Amino acid sequence: MITEQQIERFDIDGAVTIDTPLTTSEIASASAAISDHLPFREPRYRYGASSDFFAQPFLDLIQHPFFEEVAKRVLRADGVKLFQSAIACTYPQLGVEFSFDQHTDIQYCRSDLQAEPRRMLCSYFLWISDVNDRRAPLMFRPESHLLIGTEREKNSSTRGVVPTVEGVKMSNLPELPYVDPIPIVAKAGQVSVLTTSTVHGASVNLDSEPRKAFIVTFHASEVEIGLPANQAEMKHKYDRELKRRLRPERLHILAA
Ligand SMILES: [Fe+2]
């Protein structure tokens, strides 16, 4: 499942890559479904979709008990709910320099990161293809969520507010002693458990095969996480649809 040592790595670094019980055929089905949903059309190389897909391989991943169980451990929660899900595919782009984006998608106070249950999202980047350091690895700066969290805790305008999803580019982040970004490499079927409050971002694919990922996020049942209005509406619509499509014994992962 996930070891105490791996949870500690997540707490400190903001990301840890672990094995999953997913089978080769589950990963192959998800890979084919991503290719169907996100085909390559020049001149774009990076594709994504969020909370608007219902292909069975995706539903199987969303409701797989592994993600619920690991999220409960990581968030120190008795129960967790699905927050959002997404798919991503980055196709090879020849003849360009390696480059990557850097941003946070949400920010927390230090006390949110230490609360029990955690007042934060547990995000999974499930790798549907192998990811080497040339195949569009996700880049991230270890411990940057803690630096930002300490800063927000000090500030009375950010302390105690409900954490809300909002992208902030690196250029708009406070100047703090961040460590250099490192690539996350993994085998297909492994998952990176990540907080998107670390400075992170997608990179270009200099390899010969597409890099595919399935992303799913959870929060502790009693913890509120804010969403911009358009994303909240999309989430409610998706949750309503998932209620009709998930297996009856898995419906408890959906918000009421
Ligand atoms: Fe992000």
Boltz pocket constraint, residues with backbone or C-beta under 6 A from the ligand:
constraints:
  - pocket:
      binder: B
      contacts: [[A, 103], [A, 104], [A, 105], [A, 196], [A, 200], [A, 201]]
      max_distance: 6.0
